[in-house]
């Protein structure tokens, strides 16, 4: 996770604000460009931010007009260009996209609404895992992204 600072973009178009409301008790709030908010209070700042991130992810999943583009932008934000060797987003192909990171690739098939992670293992052909977007949760998405860091 990026260093936590007020004003940091945690998800595309979602800005972090937090304050210590009592000794080691933090109120964390994410606000998007339309004023929608996801917030919580916790004694663990990182946990609170992650909880709000999950809430905001769920809000986007429910109301986003371009869910695939949101996932593309969010993936690039999380990867912070440190592993990305190639990327491509195409409105013309149902909003499909891919992000290459070394021997791994995160792929969104906009036509079928499927998110895939493809990777090569020594001695094996390419392997992959896939999930339909309607079944995609915040936890599963973070798991997919974590494959790119291994």
TORNU-53072 format. One record per atom (N, C-alpha, C, O): x, y, z; residue in one letter. Coordinates in pm, whole numbers, padded with zeros to 5 digits, always signed. Example, Ala and Ser with C-alpha at 12.3 -4.5 7.8 and 13.67 -1.06 7.14 Angstrom:
+01319-00569+00780A+01230-00450+00780A+01320-00330+00780A+01424-00332+00846A+01285-00225+00708S+01367-00106+00714S+01290+00003+00787S+01341+00114+00804S
//
This chain:
+00085-00117+00000X+00000+00000+00000X+00089+00123+00000X+00198+00123+00057X+00040+00229-00066X+00113+00354-00068X+00118+00416+00071X+00040+00381+00160X+00211+00506+00088X+00220+00575+00217X+00089+00650+00239X+00040+00719+00149X+00033+00636+00358X-00096+00696+00387X-00081+00845+00419X-00015+00884+00515X-00145+00924+00335X-00149+01069+00355X-00287+01118+00316X-00348+01066+00222X-00335+01217+00385X-00460+01280+00344X-00444+01335+00203X-00340+01391+00169X-00548+01319+00123X-00544+01367-00015X-00491+01265-00114X-00487+01292-00234X-00449+01147-00066X-00397+01043-00155X-00513+00975-00228X-00618+00948-00170X-00493+00949-00356X-00592+00875-00434X-00570+00726-00407X-00465+00671-00442X-00668+00660-00345X-00657+00519-00309X-00715+00431-00419X-00659+00326-00450X-00826+00473-00476X-00888+00410-00592X-00906+00521-00695X-00899+00639-00659X-00930+00486-00822X-00950+00592-00921X-01064+00685-00878X-01177+00642-00856X-01031+00813-00866X-01126+00919-00831X-01179+00910-00688X-01281+00971-00657X-01113+00835-00600X-01150+00826-00458X-01031+00879-00377X-00920+00828-00388X-01058+00980-00295X-00953+01047-00219X-00966+01012-00070X-01076+01009-00015X-00852+00987-00008X-00845+00949+00133X-00841+01071+00224X-00772+01169+00198X-00919+01062+00331X-00909+01158+00440X-00922+01079+00570X-01013+00998+00585X-00830+01104+00663X-00840+01038+00793X-00794+01133+00903X-00718+01226+00879X-00843+01106+01021X-00798+01182+01137X-00803+01093+01261X-00884+01000+01270X-00716+01124+01353X-00715+01053+01481X-00816+01124+01571X-00792+01237+01615X-00928+01057+01598X-01036+01120+01674X-01021+01099+01824X-01083+01170+01904X-00940+01003+01861X-00908+00976+02000X-00772+00908+02000X-00717+00884+01892X-00717+00877+02115X-00587+00814+02120X-00588+00680+02044X-00651+00584+02087X-00518+00676+01931X-00509+00558+01843X-00643+00510+01790X-00659+00391+01762X-00738+00599+01776X-00866+00568+01711X-00877+00661+01590X-00870+00783+01603X-00894+00599+01472X-00892+00674+01348X-01028+00668+01278X-01090+00562+01269X-01071+00783+01230X-01188+00787+01142X-01134+00805+01001X-01063+00901+00972X-01168+00711+00914X-01117+00710+00777X-01235+00726+00682X-01340+00665+00699X-01213+00808+00582X-01318+00835+00485X-01257+00843+00345X-01156+00909+00325X-01320+00776+00251X-01286+00790+00110X-01403+00862+00044X-01518+00827+00067X-01374+00961-00037X-01477+01038-00106X-01444+01041-00254X-01329+01065-00292X-01546+01015-00338X-01521+01017-00482X-01559+01153-00541X-01603+01242-00468X-01540+01169-00670X-01565+01296-00737X-01711+01341-00729X-01740+01459-00745X-01802+01248-00704X-01944+01280-00697X-01991+01301-00552X-02109+01324-00528X-01898+01294-00457X-01932+01315-00318X-01975+01190-00243X-02008+01197-00124X-01975+01076-00310X-02009+00951-00239X-01897+00919-00141X-01780+00949-00166X-01936+00858-00029X-01837+00833+00075X-01841+00688+00123X-01945+00623+00124X-01725+00642+00162X-01708+00514+00230X-01626+00546+00353X-01518+00605+00343X-01676+00508+00472X-01602+00545+00592X-01615+00440+00701X-01706+00357+00700X-01520+00445+00793X-01520+00358+00909X-01431+00419+01017X-01357+00514+00992X-01441+00364+01136X-01356+00405+01248X-01294+00279+01306X-01361+00178+01324X-01163+00286+01335X-01092+00168+01384X-00967+00212+01459X-00922+00326+01445X-00912+00121+01539X-00786+00151+01609X-00664+00115+01525X-00551+00143+01565X-00686+00054+01410X-00578+00018+01317X-00600+00097+01188X-00693+00069+01112X-00514+00194+01163X-00531+00283+01048X-00528+00206+00916X-00613+00230+00830X-00433+00117+00898X-00421+00041+00773X-00545-00045+00750X-00598-00052+00639X-00591-00110+00856X-00712-00192+00845X-00833-00106+00808X-00915-00146+00725X-00843+00011+00867X-00955+00101+00838X-00952+00147+00692X-01056+00152+00627X-00834+00179+00642X-00821+00221+00502X-00860+00106+00409X-00931+00126+00311X-00813-00015+00441X-00846-00132+00359X-00996-00159+00362X-01055-00194+00259X-01059-00143+00477X-01204-00161+00488X-01277-00060+00399X-01367-00097+00324X-01237+00066+00406X-01299+00169+00323X-01274+00144+00175X-01362+00167+00091X-01155+00095+00144X-01122+00062+00005X-01218-00045-00046X-01266-00037-00159X-01245-00145+00036X-01341-00250-00001X-01481-00195-00019X-01552-00235-00111X-01523-00104+00070X-01655-00041+00058X-01665+00037-00074X-01764+00025-00146X-01562+00116-00103X-01562+00197-00225X-01561+00107-00349X-01627+00137-00449X-01486-00003-00343X-01483-00100-00452X-01625-00153-00477X-01668-00162-00592X-01696-00188-00371X-01832-00239-00385X-01927-00133-00441X-02014-00165-00521X-01909-00008-00399X-01991+00101-00454X-01968+00112-00604X-02063+00121-00682X-01841+00112-00645X-01808+00120-00787X-01867+00003-00865X-01919+00019-00976X-01859-00115-00806X-01912-00234-00874X-02062-00219-00899X-02112-00259-01004X-02132-00161-00805X-02276-00147-00818X-02319-00036-00913X-02419-00050-00983X-02244+00074-00918X-02294+00189-00993X-02208+00234-01111X-02251+00320-01188X-02089+00179-01125X-02000+00225-01231X-02059+00197-01369X-02110+00088-01395X-02051+00296-01454X-02099+00279-01592X-01994+00211-01679X-02025+00157-01785X-01870+00213-01632X-01763+00146-01705X-01675+00072-01605X-01564+00114-01574X-01727-00039-01556X-01660-00119-01453X-01525-00169-01501X-01428-00170-01424X-01516-00209-01626X-01389-00258-01681X-01283-00150-01680X-01167-00178-01647X-01319-00028-01715X-01222+00082-01714X-01178+00113-01571X-01060+00140-01546X-01274+00108-01477X-01240+00129-01337X-01135+00027-01293X-01036+00063-01230X-01156-00102-01326X-01062-00206-01286X-00924-00185-01350X-00822-00209-01286X-00922-00141-01474X-00796-00112-01543X-00721-00001-01470X-00603-00015-01437X-00790+00110-01445X-00727+00224-01379X-00683+00188-01236X-00576+00229-01191X-00766+00111-01167X-00734+00070-01030X-00611-00021-01029X-00525-00008-00942X-00604-00111-01124X-00489-00202-01133X-00360-00124-01156X-00259-00151-01091X-00364-00028-01246X-00245+00054-01272X-00208+00137-01150X-00090+00156-01121X-00308+00187-01079X-00283+00264-00958X-00214+00177-00852X-00119+00222-00787X-00261+00055-00835X-00200-00036-00737X-00059-00078-00778X+00031-00088-00694X-00040-00102-00906X+00091-00146-00954X+00191-00031-00958X+00311-00052-00950X+00140+00092-00970X+00224+00211-00966X+00338+00205-01067X+00447+00256-01040X+00314+00144-01181X+00411+00133-01291X+00540+00060-01258X+00630+00055-01341X+00550+00003-01138X+00678-00058-01101X+00703-00192-01169X+00818-00231-01186X+00599-00261-01208X+00615-00390-01273X+00564-00392-01416X+00590-00487-01490X+00492-00290-01455X+00421-00291-01583X+00518-00277-01699X+00591-00178-01708X+00518-00377-01788X+00602-00369-01907X+00520-00329-02030X+00574-00273-02125X+00390-00360-02027X+00303-00324-02139X+00160-00320-02088X+00122-00396-01999X+00081-00230-02146X-00059-00218-02109X-00139-00172-02229X-00087-00104-02318X-00265-00210-02232X-00351-00167-02341X-00496-00173-02297X-00541-00271-02237X-00569-00068-02328X-00713-00061-02303X-00780-00028-02434X-00732+00059-02507X-00892-00096-02468X-00959-00070-02593X-01110-00059-02577X-01177-00156-02542X-01162+00061-02602X-01307+00081-02602X-01371+00003-02716X-01486-00040-02706X-01297-00015-02824X-01352-00078-02944X-01374-00228-02928X-01446-00288-03007X-01313-00289-02827X-01326-00432-02804X-01396-00454-02669X-01345-00522-02580X-01514-00394-02657X-01597-00409-02538X-01527-00364-02410X-01560-00410-02301X-01430-00274-02423X-01356-00227-02305X-01256-00328-02253X-01216-00322-02137X-01214-00420-02339X-01115-00521-02297X-00979-00454-02275X-00948-00351-02335X-00899-00516-02189X-00767-00462-02162X-00674-00571-02110X-00717-00681-02075X-00545-00537-02106X-00446-00625-02042X-00335-00540-01984X-00309-00428-02028X-00269-00597-01885X-00151-00537-01824X-00048-00648-01810X-00073-00749-01744X+00069-00630-01872X+00178-00727-01864X+00275-00687-01754X+00314-00571-01742X+00313-00785-01675X+00412-00767-01568X+00505-00888-01570X+00469-00995-01521X+00624-00870-01627X+00721-00978-01639X+00657-01099-01706X+00617-01089-01822X+00647-01213-01638X+00591-01333-01702X+00444-01354-01666X+00391-01465-01674X+00379-01244-01625X+00239-01253-01584X+00157-01148-01658X+00209-01046-01701X+00029-01177-01672X-00060-01085-01742X-00196-01085-01676X-00254-01191-01651X-00246-00966-01648X-00382-00949-01599X-00466-00907-01719X-00433-00811-01788X-00575-00979-01743X-00656-00959-01863X-00801-00942-01825X-00853-01013-01739X-00866-00846-01889X-01010-00829-01875X-01073-00850-02011X-01044-00777-02106X-01160-00949-02020X-01234-00977-02143X-01369-00907-02131X-01460-00957-02065X-01381-00792-02195X-01501-00711-02183X-01623-00775-02246X-01735-00751-02201X-01604-00854-02347X-01718-00918-02413X-01784-01020-02321X-01906-01024-02308X-01702-01103-02258X-01755-01209-02172X-01761-01169-02024X-01814-01244-01942X-01707-01053-01990X-01709-01008-01850X-01630-01098-01759X-01679-01141-01654X-01505-01128-01798X-01419-01219-01722X-01285-01152-01695X-01227-01089-01784X-01237-01166-01573X-01104-01120-01535X-01015-01243-01523X-01051-01340-01457X-00898-01237-01588X-00806-01351-01587X-00668-01308-01543X-00626-01194-01566X-00599-01399-01479X-00457-01380-01450X-00386-01496-01520X-00420-01613-01499X-00288-01463-01602X-00216-01564-01679X-00070-01558-01636X-00012-01450-01624X-00011-01675-01613X+00128-01677-01569X+00197-01802-01622X+00133-01903-01651X+00327-01792-01634X+00408-01904-01679X+00481-01963-01560X+00536-01891-01477X+00480-02094-01552X+00555-02164-01448X+00665-02243-01518X+00644-02296-01627X+00781-02252-01457X+00890-02328-01518X+00846-02471-01550X+00793-02542-01464X+00868-02512-01673X+00836-02648-01713X+00690-02670-01749X+00653-02780-01789X+00606-02567-01735X+00463-02579-01767X+00425-02483-01878X+00491-02383-01903X+00317-02518-01942X+00258-02423-02035X+00195-02312-01953X+00188-02320-01830X+00151-02208-02020X+00086-02099-01948X-00033-02150-01868X-00111-02232-01916X-00044-02101-01747X-00155-02134-01659X-00236-02007-01637X-00187-01896-01655X-00359-02026-01598X-00439-01907-01569X-00549-01939-01469X-00587-02054-01449X-00597-01833-01408X-00715-01839-01323X-00809-01733-01376X-00766-01628-01423X-00939-01761-01367X-01039-01668-01419X-01154-01655-01322X-01183-01746-01245X-01220-01541-01328X-01340-01519-01249X-01433-01428-01328X-01390-01330-01389X-01561-01461-01325X-01662-01376-01388X-01676-01249-01305X-01672-01254-01182X-01693-01137-01372X-01700-01011-01300X-01817-01005-01203X-01808-00939-01099X-01925-01072-01235X-02039-01068-01142X-02006-01138-01010X-02073-01115-00909X-01904-01224-01011X-01861-01295-00889X-01737-01232-00825X-01690-01278-00721X-01685-01126-00886X-01563-01063-00837X-01590-00984-00710X-01676-00896-00706X-01515-01018-00606X-01522-00944-00480X-01392-00866-00464X-01295-00889-00537X-01390-00775-00368X-01270-00699-00339X-01155-00793-00300X-01043-00775-00346X-01184-00892-00216X-01081-00987-00173X-01024-01067-00289X-00903-01087-00297X-01109-01112-00378X-01063-01190-00494X-00981-01102-00588X-00881-01146-00644X-01024-00977-00605X-00949-00885-00690X-00809-00863-00633X-00710-00867-00707X-00799-00839-00502X-00669-00818-00440X-00581-00943-00453X-00460-00933-00469X-00644-01061-00448X-00571-01186-00467X-00513-01192-00609X-00398-01231-00628X-00592-01153-00708X-00545-01152-00846X-00427-01056-00862X-00326-01090-00923X-00441-00937-00806X-00332-00839-00815X-00206-00890-00747X-00095-00866-00794X-00223-00961-00635X-00107-01011-00562X-00026-01111-00644X+00095-01125-00622X-00088-01182-00738X-00015-01273-00826X+00092-01195-00906X+00198-01250-00937X+00064-01071-00939X+00158-00994-01019X+00283-00958-00941X+00385-00923-01002X+00278-00964-00809X+00393-00929-00725X+00478-01052-00690X+00585-01037-00633X+00431-01170-00723X+00506-01292-00688X+00612-01323-00789X+00684-01421-00775X
//
